[in-house]
Amino acid sequence: MKIIEVIADAGHHDTILGIAEQQQVEDIWFGPNNEDGRMAARLLVRPENRQKVLDSLQTIFHNADNYRVLIIPLDTALPKPVEPEVKALTDEQQQEEKNKEKERKKAALMSTREEILAQVEKDALLDNNFILLVVLSAIVAAIGLLENNLAVIVGAMVIAPLLGPNIAFALGASLGETELVIKSLKAIFVGIVTAILVSIGIGLLWPGSFDSMELLLRTDVAYSGTAIALASGAAASLSLVSGTSSVLVGVMVAVALMPPAVTIGLMLSIAEYNNALGAALLLAVNIVCINLSSKLVFLFRGIKPRTWLEAHKAKQSRLLYIGAWIIMLVLLFFMIYLRHKTQT
């Protein structure tokens, strides 16, 4: 459970109380009125009811001034919530209760729309820290590739600064958050260009050879890699929705964006344009698969805007978005096919 704290004008006392009763919150208590006429109300809310409570509060206060809604994590609440008594039900009523229980469990496992947005907005932030992480990750990946050191390459994968903006882009498109989509695209573009430029510089200064197995593996893409990228992108989005962030480390290693981006730069530095193209295809496939599978996860998990109008607009863009990624993936498959055919 979590606490949802509402700081608003004291005149909204009865409205907040009505929302609490309607959404069957576990408990509610009010603090004293402040000098500015505002009060604080705290609602103890079950996980499956958080989104409904937040949506109701935002509907009431969307035109109000000087209000705040805060989500406060809670480790333990005593006494434990009392489960409702089980009454004798007909078969039809039992089936209905089972369906409701499934929906409650599904909602309980999900973070709210607002919590997910707050998380991905940080991952899509294009600032000095993001640029520095890209540079450091590119350096680690380049050295690992050139020295054929898989452990070092995995280290660069775990840093994974490019994964967050791609997930943020998919979520922004799902919710119709244009600003988040633009921020994510900027972060993705700047991150990839920075990684390529850094790796070109390393390639020009590198005194050794460029024939390591790990480096050459990133100059081609197999069809099986598509399935891995799709599954990993779905796992990353699902971990974000369900709040199980521990899964992300495995995802970062499974679907790597930095090593192929670095391979592009390294191959460009020695004028191996055909190998650079192969690495670019690998990077493009991974990006398309991550975005496509993330979009599908958000769709099936019911992540959508709050209001009907926003949801209607997002639905139209969602279908266009999914169709565009599928077309891009088909085109990439065709390019991979042509590449393999010309090499044989």
LOZATOR-416003 format. One record per residue (C-alpha): residue number from 1; x, y, z; chain. Coordinates in nm, 2 decimals, padded with zeros to 4 digits, m for minus. Example, Ala and Ser with C-alpha at 12.3 -4.5 7.8 and 13.67 -1.06 7.14 Angstrom:
BEGIN
[1,[01.23,m00.45,00.78],"A"]
[2,[01.37,m00.11,00.71],"A"]
***
This chain:
BEGIN
[1,[00.00,00.00,00.00],"A"]
[2,[00.09,00.36,m00.04],"A"]
[3,[m00.02,00.70,00.10],"A"]
[4,[m00.17,00.95,m00.14],"A"]
[5,[m00.14,01.30,00.02],"A"]
[6,[m00.36,01.58,m00.11],"A"]
[7,[m00.28,01.94,m00.03],"A"]
[8,[m00.57,02.16,m00.14],"A"]
[9,[m00.81,02.43,m00.05],"A"]
[10,[m01.00,02.35,00.27],"A"]
[11,[m01.33,02.38,00.08],"A"]
[12,[m01.25,02.05,m00.10],"A"]
[13,[m01.28,01.86,00.23],"A"]
[14,[m01.61,01.69,00.14],"A"]
[15,[m01.50,01.62,m00.22],"A"]
[16,[m01.19,01.44,m00.11],"A"]
[17,[m01.39,01.25,00.15],"A"]
[18,[m01.64,01.15,m00.12],"A"]
[19,[m01.36,01.02,m00.34],"A"]
[20,[m01.22,00.81,m00.05],"A"]
[21,[m01.56,00.66,00.01],"A"]
[22,[m01.63,00.59,m00.35],"A"]
[23,[m01.29,00.43,m00.41],"A"]
[24,[m01.30,00.24,m00.08],"A"]
[25,[m00.96,00.35,00.05],"A"]
[26,[m00.84,00.18,00.36],"A"]
[27,[m00.82,00.50,00.57],"A"]
[28,[m00.83,00.88,00.54],"A"]
[29,[m00.73,01.15,00.78],"A"]
[30,[m00.71,01.53,00.76],"A"]
[31,[m00.45,01.77,00.91],"A"]
[32,[m00.52,02.12,01.04],"A"]
[33,[m00.58,02.41,00.80],"A"]
[34,[m00.28,02.61,00.70],"A"]
[35,[m00.26,02.99,00.71],"A"]
[36,[m00.31,03.00,00.34],"A"]
[37,[m00.64,02.82,00.37],"A"]
[38,[m00.51,02.49,00.25],"A"]
[39,[m00.54,02.15,00.43],"A"]
[40,[m00.36,01.82,00.40],"A"]
[41,[m00.55,01.50,00.36],"A"]
[42,[m00.38,01.15,00.36],"A"]
[43,[m00.54,00.85,00.20],"A"]
[44,[m00.42,00.50,00.27],"A"]
[45,[m00.48,00.32,m00.06],"A"]
[46,[m00.45,m00.04,m00.17],"A"]
[47,[m00.23,m00.10,m00.48],"A"]
[48,[m00.52,m00.19,m00.71],"A"]
[49,[m00.70,00.13,m00.62],"A"]
[50,[m00.41,00.38,m00.66],"A"]
[51,[m00.47,00.47,m01.03],"A"]
[52,[m00.85,00.51,m00.98],"A"]
[53,[m00.79,00.74,m00.68],"A"]
[54,[m00.53,00.95,m00.87],"A"]
[55,[m00.76,00.98,m01.17],"A"]
[56,[m01.05,01.09,m00.96],"A"]
[57,[m00.83,01.35,m00.78],"A"]
[58,[m00.69,01.49,m01.11],"A"]
[59,[m01.04,01.51,m01.26],"A"]
[60,[m01.15,01.72,m00.96],"A"]
[61,[m00.84,01.94,m00.94],"A"]
[62,[m00.74,01.98,m01.30],"A"]
[63,[m00.86,02.34,m01.31],"A"]
[64,[m00.78,02.42,m00.95],"A"]
[65,[m00.48,02.63,m00.84],"A"]
[66,[m00.24,02.58,m00.56],"A"]
[67,[m00.28,02.21,m00.50],"A"]
[68,[m00.05,01.91,m00.47],"A"]
[69,[m00.10,01.54,m00.49],"A"]
[70,[00.19,01.34,m00.35],"A"]
[71,[00.25,00.96,m00.36],"A"]
[72,[00.44,00.84,m00.05],"A"]
[73,[00.59,00.49,m00.04],"A"]
[74,[00.49,00.28,00.26],"A"]
[75,[00.68,m00.03,00.37],"A"]
[76,[00.44,m00.15,00.64],"A"]
[77,[00.09,m00.07,00.77],"A"]
[78,[m00.05,m00.21,01.09],"A"]
[79,[m00.30,m00.35,01.15],"A"]
[80,[m00.31,m00.54,00.83],"A"]
[81,[m00.61,m00.48,00.60],"A"]
[82,[m00.91,m00.69,00.69],"A"]
[83,[m01.03,m00.91,00.41],"A"]
[84,[m01.41,m00.89,00.34],"A"]
[85,[m01.61,m01.19,00.46],"A"]
[86,[m01.68,m01.46,00.20],"A"]
[87,[m02.06,m01.50,00.16],"A"]
[88,[m02.25,m01.78,m00.01],"A"]
[89,[m02.26,m01.70,m00.38],"A"]
[90,[m02.42,m01.85,m00.69],"A"]
[91,[m02.20,m02.00,m00.96],"A"]
[92,[m02.25,m01.69,m01.17],"A"]
[93,[m02.16,m01.46,m00.88],"A"]
[94,[m01.85,m01.67,m00.80],"A"]
[95,[m01.73,m01.64,m01.16],"A"]
[96,[m01.78,m01.26,m01.14],"A"]
[97,[m01.59,m01.24,m00.82],"A"]
[98,[m01.31,m01.44,m00.97],"A"]
[99,[m01.29,m01.20,m01.26],"A"]
[100,[m01.29,m00.90,m01.03],"A"]
[101,[m01.01,m01.06,m00.82],"A"]
[102,[m00.80,m01.12,m01.14],"A"]
[103,[m00.84,m00.75,m01.23],"A"]
[104,[m00.75,m00.65,m00.87],"A"]
[105,[m00.43,m00.86,m00.88],"A"]
[106,[m00.34,m00.73,m01.22],"A"]
[107,[m00.38,m00.37,m01.10],"A"]
[108,[m00.20,m00.44,m00.77],"A"]
[109,[00.11,m00.55,m00.97],"A"]
[110,[00.12,m00.23,m01.18],"A"]
[111,[00.27,00.11,m01.10],"A"]
[112,[00.05,00.40,m01.16],"A"]
[113,[00.07,00.60,m01.48],"A"]
[114,[00.22,00.90,m01.29],"A"]
[115,[00.48,00.68,m01.12],"A"]
[116,[00.59,00.53,m01.45],"A"]
[117,[00.61,00.87,m01.61],"A"]
[118,[00.82,01.01,m01.33],"A"]
[119,[01.07,00.72,m01.37],"A"]
[120,[01.11,00.74,m01.75],"A"]
[121,[01.13,01.12,m01.76],"A"]
[122,[01.45,01.09,m01.56],"A"]
[123,[01.59,00.83,m01.80],"A"]
[124,[01.52,01.05,m02.10],"A"]
[125,[01.68,01.36,m01.95],"A"]
[126,[01.95,01.49,m02.18],"A"]
[127,[02.20,01.65,m01.95],"A"]
[128,[02.57,01.64,m01.86],"A"]
[129,[02.53,01.31,m01.67],"A"]
[130,[02.37,01.14,m01.96],"A"]
[131,[02.65,01.26,m02.20],"A"]
[132,[02.91,01.15,m01.96],"A"]
[133,[02.76,00.81,m01.92],"A"]
[134,[02.75,00.76,m02.29],"A"]
[135,[03.11,00.86,m02.33],"A"]
[136,[03.22,00.63,m02.05],"A"]
[137,[03.01,00.34,m02.18],"A"]
[138,[03.15,00.40,m02.53],"A"]
[139,[03.51,00.39,m02.40],"A"]
[140,[03.45,00.07,m02.20],"A"]
[141,[03.27,m00.10,m02.49],"A"]
[142,[03.54,00.00,m02.74],"A"]
[143,[03.82,m00.13,m02.53],"A"]
[144,[03.63,m00.45,m02.46],"A"]
[145,[03.56,m00.50,m02.83],"A"]
[146,[03.91,m00.43,m02.95],"A"]
[147,[04.07,m00.65,m02.68],"A"]
[148,[03.81,m00.93,m02.73],"A"]
[149,[03.72,m00.91,m02.36],"A"]
[150,[03.36,m01.01,m02.31],"A"]
[151,[03.35,m00.92,m01.94],"A"]
[152,[03.44,m00.56,m02.02],"A"]
[153,[03.18,m00.55,m02.30],"A"]
[154,[02.92,m00.67,m02.05],"A"]
[155,[03.03,m00.39,m01.82],"A"]
[156,[02.95,m00.14,m02.09],"A"]
[157,[02.61,m00.30,m02.15],"A"]
[158,[02.51,m00.27,m01.78],"A"]
[159,[02.58,00.11,m01.79],"A"]
[160,[02.32,00.11,m02.08],"A"]
[161,[02.25,00.49,m02.11],"A"]
[162,[02.06,00.44,m02.44],"A"]
[163,[01.80,00.19,m02.31],"A"]
[164,[01.61,00.45,m02.09],"A"]
[165,[01.54,00.70,m02.37],"A"]
[166,[01.40,00.43,m02.60],"A"]
[167,[01.16,00.30,m02.33],"A"]
[168,[01.06,00.67,m02.26],"A"]
[169,[00.99,00.72,m02.63],"A"]
[170,[00.76,00.42,m02.64],"A"]
[171,[00.58,00.54,m02.33],"A"]
[172,[00.55,00.89,m02.45],"A"]
[173,[00.39,00.78,m02.77],"A"]
[174,[00.15,00.55,m02.57],"A"]
[175,[00.03,00.84,m02.35],"A"]
[176,[00.04,01.11,m02.62],"A"]
[177,[00.31,01.30,m02.43],"A"]
[178,[00.46,01.49,m02.71],"A"]
[179,[00.72,01.67,m02.50],"A"]
[180,[00.85,01.33,m02.36],"A"]
[181,[00.86,01.19,m02.72],"A"]
[182,[01.07,01.49,m02.84],"A"]
[183,[01.30,01.47,m02.53],"A"]
[184,[01.35,01.10,m02.58],"A"]
[185,[01.43,01.14,m02.95],"A"]
[186,[01.69,01.41,m02.87],"A"]
[187,[01.85,01.19,m02.61],"A"]
[188,[01.86,00.88,m02.85],"A"]
[189,[02.01,01.09,m03.13],"A"]
[190,[02.27,01.27,m02.92],"A"]
[191,[02.36,00.95,m02.74],"A"]
[192,[02.42,00.74,m03.06],"A"]
[193,[02.61,01.02,m03.24],"A"]
[194,[02.83,01.08,m02.93],"A"]
[195,[02.90,00.71,m02.90],"A"]
[196,[03.00,00.69,m03.27],"A"]
[197,[03.22,01.00,m03.25],"A"]
[198,[03.40,00.87,m02.93],"A"]
[199,[03.46,00.53,m03.09],"A"]
[200,[03.59,00.69,m03.41],"A"]
[201,[03.84,00.88,m03.20],"A"]
[202,[03.95,00.56,m03.01],"A"]
[203,[03.98,00.38,m03.34],"A"]
[204,[04.21,00.64,m03.49],"A"]
[205,[04.43,00.62,m03.18],"A"]
[206,[04.42,00.25,m03.13],"A"]
[207,[04.77,00.09,m03.21],"A"]
[208,[04.65,m00.27,m03.24],"A"]
[209,[04.44,m00.47,m03.48],"A"]
[210,[04.07,m00.47,m03.54],"A"]
[211,[04.01,m00.84,m03.60],"A"]
[212,[03.88,m00.95,m03.26],"A"]
[213,[03.60,m01.20,m03.26],"A"]
[214,[03.37,m00.99,m03.03],"A"]
[215,[03.41,m00.69,m03.27],"A"]
[216,[03.34,m00.88,m03.58],"A"]
[217,[03.03,m01.04,m03.43],"A"]
[218,[02.88,m00.69,m03.41],"A"]
[219,[02.92,m00.64,m03.78],"A"]
[220,[02.64,m00.87,m03.87],"A"]
[221,[02.28,m00.94,m03.75],"A"]
[222,[02.11,m01.27,m03.74],"A"]
[223,[01.73,m01.32,m03.75],"A"]
[224,[01.75,m01.48,m03.41],"A"]
[225,[01.87,m01.15,m03.27],"A"]
[226,[01.54,m01.00,m03.35],"A"]
[227,[01.35,m01.24,m03.12],"A"]
[228,[01.60,m01.16,m02.84],"A"]
[229,[01.56,m00.79,m02.89],"A"]
[230,[01.17,m00.81,m02.89],"A"]
[231,[01.17,m01.03,m02.58],"A"]
[232,[01.42,m00.81,m02.40],"A"]
[233,[01.23,m00.48,m02.49],"A"]
[234,[00.91,m00.64,m02.36],"A"]
[235,[01.08,m00.74,m02.04],"A"]
[236,[01.22,m00.39,m01.99],"A"]
[237,[00.88,m00.24,m02.03],"A"]
[238,[00.71,m00.50,m01.81],"A"]
[239,[00.96,m00.44,m01.53],"A"]
[240,[00.89,m00.07,m01.55],"A"]
[241,[00.51,m00.12,m01.53],"A"]
[242,[00.53,m00.37,m01.25],"A"]
[243,[00.80,m00.20,m01.06],"A"]
[244,[01.05,m00.49,m01.07],"A"]
[245,[01.35,m00.29,m01.17],"A"]
[246,[01.59,m00.58,m01.08],"A"]
[247,[01.50,m00.73,m01.42],"A"]
[248,[01.65,m00.44,m01.61],"A"]
[249,[02.01,m00.56,m01.55],"A"]
[250,[01.94,m00.87,m01.75],"A"]
[251,[01.77,m00.67,m02.02],"A"]
[252,[02.07,m00.44,m02.05],"A"]
[253,[02.29,m00.73,m02.12],"A"]
[254,[02.05,m00.92,m02.35],"A"]
[255,[01.97,m00.63,m02.59],"A"]
[256,[02.28,m00.42,m02.61],"A"]
[257,[02.27,m00.08,m02.79],"A"]
[258,[02.61,00.05,m02.71],"A"]
[259,[02.84,m00.22,m02.85],"A"]
[260,[02.69,m00.20,m03.21],"A"]
[261,[02.70,00.18,m03.19],"A"]
[262,[03.06,00.17,m03.09],"A"]
[263,[03.13,m00.09,m03.36],"A"]
[264,[03.00,00.16,m03.62],"A"]
[265,[03.26,00.42,m03.51],"A"]
[266,[03.54,00.17,m03.49],"A"]
[267,[03.48,00.04,m03.84],"A"]
[268,[03.44,00.39,m03.98],"A"]
[269,[03.78,00.49,m03.83],"A"]
[270,[03.95,00.22,m04.05],"A"]
[271,[03.73,00.28,m04.36],"A"]
[272,[03.55,m00.06,m04.32],"A"]
[273,[03.22,00.08,m04.45],"A"]
[274,[03.06,m00.26,m04.52],"A"]
[275,[03.12,m00.38,m04.16],"A"]
[276,[03.00,m00.04,m04.03],"A"]
[277,[02.68,m00.09,m04.23],"A"]
[278,[02.64,m00.43,m04.07],"A"]
[279,[02.68,m00.28,m03.72],"A"]
[280,[02.43,m00.01,m03.82],"A"]
[281,[02.17,m00.27,m03.92],"A"]
[282,[02.22,m00.45,m03.59],"A"]
[283,[02.17,m00.13,m03.39],"A"]
[284,[01.86,m00.04,m03.60],"A"]
[285,[01.70,m00.38,m03.55],"A"]
[286,[01.76,m00.36,m03.17],"A"]
[287,[01.61,m00.01,m03.15],"A"]
[288,[01.31,m00.10,m03.36],"A"]
[289,[01.24,m00.42,m03.16],"A"]
[290,[01.28,m00.25,m02.83],"A"]
[291,[01.03,00.02,m02.93],"A"]
[292,[00.78,m00.21,m03.09],"A"]
[293,[00.77,m00.46,m02.80],"A"]
[294,[00.76,m00.19,m02.54],"A"]
[295,[00.46,m00.03,m02.72],"A"]
[296,[00.28,m00.36,m02.73],"A"]
[297,[00.34,m00.42,m02.36],"A"]
[298,[00.20,m00.07,m02.27],"A"]
[299,[m00.10,m00.15,m02.50],"A"]
[300,[m00.18,m00.48,m02.34],"A"]
[301,[m00.12,m00.35,m01.99],"A"]
[302,[m00.37,m00.07,m02.04],"A"]
[303,[m00.13,00.22,m02.00],"A"]
[304,[m00.32,00.51,m02.15],"A"]
[305,[m00.40,00.88,m02.09],"A"]
[306,[m00.64,00.98,m01.82],"A"]
[307,[m00.91,01.17,m02.01],"A"]
[308,[m01.12,01.03,m02.30],"A"]
[309,[m01.01,01.29,m02.55],"A"]
[310,[m00.64,01.23,m02.47],"A"]
[311,[m00.70,00.85,m02.49],"A"]
[312,[m00.88,00.89,m02.83],"A"]
[313,[m00.59,01.09,m02.97],"A"]
[314,[m00.33,00.85,m02.83],"A"]
[315,[m00.52,00.55,m02.97],"A"]
[316,[m00.50,00.70,m03.32],"A"]
[317,[m00.13,00.77,m03.29],"A"]
[318,[m00.07,00.43,m03.13],"A"]
[319,[m00.20,00.24,m03.43],"A"]
[320,[00.01,00.46,m03.66],"A"]
[321,[00.32,00.41,m03.43],"A"]
[322,[00.29,00.03,m03.42],"A"]
[323,[00.23,00.01,m03.79],"A"]
[324,[00.53,00.23,m03.86],"A"]
[325,[00.76,00.02,m03.65],"A"]
[326,[00.64,m00.31,m03.81],"A"]
[327,[00.70,m00.16,m04.16],"A"]
[328,[01.05,m00.05,m04.05],"A"]
[329,[01.13,m00.40,m03.91],"A"]
[330,[01.01,m00.56,m04.24],"A"]
[331,[01.24,m00.32,m04.43],"A"]
[332,[01.53,m00.41,m04.21],"A"]
[333,[01.47,m00.78,m04.26],"A"]
[334,[01.47,m00.72,m04.64],"A"]
[335,[01.80,m00.53,m04.61],"A"]
[336,[01.95,m00.81,m04.40],"A"]
[337,[01.84,m01.06,m04.66],"A"]
[338,[02.00,m00.86,m04.94],"A"]
[339,[02.32,m00.82,m04.74],"A"]
[340,[02.35,m01.19,m04.66],"A"]
[341,[02.27,m01.28,m05.03],"A"]
[342,[02.54,m01.05,m05.16],"A"]
[343,[02.79,m01.19,m04.92],"A"]
[344,[02.73,m01.56,m05.02],"A"]
***
